[in-house]
């Protein structure tokens, strides 16, 4: 499927779907719980549906009902290994979360996924499993899925690992609630730390004690803590908020984004502070859970220190695609630092965004440890056809870029259907506020 974007003016109210990160955590913890949980405002995306299918294989049951509330009958003490392999589809979160949880069980288990997943590194996860006695190994002789392991892991051993990818650390935090003792984890290079805080808050909400040092280098979780089912609402997805937010700014539009999560559990909310620092007119009404975004102001780095905007991506790497697009419409130099984690997602997002934005006239340079965007207020940008690399965030960011182009220029995004990974019906929802996307 291709999506065509052109100059448009947005107006009105928009609500983005529930958070993928929260939905997947909710499903896995509900599967581990005793009793029946109810998850309201879940994200019905491909990754979350893959998670529902996976937890059914290990003893839980998921009923989607009318879609507004998902009912999960937990496996609890009857959690078991699947009869065959776990196919995570395109979901790295599912793979990294559920694997450690299942490694608490005796026996062998195999994980695989789609073509994209089978290119993602799992050497750090395999090493962690091996440190704890689960004998993990890649089945293709490399460091990517499919892979297998044989549990149970031993809580009496200490886990020392890099932790630059937060997801497998969250997985072991969840797994620890099933272990008889305290799992001590030492992270040598922790990144994506807001997601570790999110997992901590989820575990504490069901009664699991978690300790994290201020620098996130030491984490300990004590068990066993059998926990009961719960009823929880999934907050809106900040990663999804980023796209209409940036779209409104670069297209000179005024919109209101409703049901915005102000809990602080999602690191991507930092995008508001970043954009405000260069002059963006964004008003966050926390009590009313809404953002009022008024485009039209010139976005410039010239009033900042050294006349440059430095953005450390270590705590919210998933925002790189949306922010890279925004940077192209700023006047001045934008320097993204600590970007290595951005290369280890669905694709190398740094390499991909440099390639595709360059096709559209942007001037940016991949310096290895930094990405530098030389913004000219969007003057050099023009239309063209771009690749999405079947990456949902690249799809949505490049489609939004088209809304800010001059009249007569179109951006055509290939494989645009991949937006459904985190934002089902993205184009239809955006068209309700005037985006004018044409899908073919």
Buried (B, 14 or more C-beta within 10 A) or exposed (E): BBBBBBBBBBEEEBBBBBBBBBBBBBBBBBBBBBEBBBBEBBBBBBBBBBBBBBBBBBBBBBEEEEEEBBBBBBBBEEBEBBEEBBBBBBBBBBBBBBBBBBBBBEEEBBBBBBEBBBBBBBEBBBBBBBBBBBBBBBBEEEBBBBBBBBBBBEBEEEBBBBBBBBBBBBBBBBBBBBBEEBBBBBBEEBBBBBBBBBBBBBBEEBEBBBEBEEEBBBBBBBBBBBBEBBEBEBBBBBBBBBBBBBBBBBBBBBBBBBBBBBEEBBBBBBBBEBBEBBBBBBEBEEEEBBBBBBBEEEBBBBEBEEEEBBBBBBBBBBBBBBBBBBBBBBBBBBBBBBBBBBBBBBBBBBBBBBBBBEBBBBBBEBEEEBBBBBBBBBEEBBBBBBBBBBBBBBBBBBBBBBBBBEEEBBBBBBBBBBBBBBBBEBBEBBBEBBBBBBBE
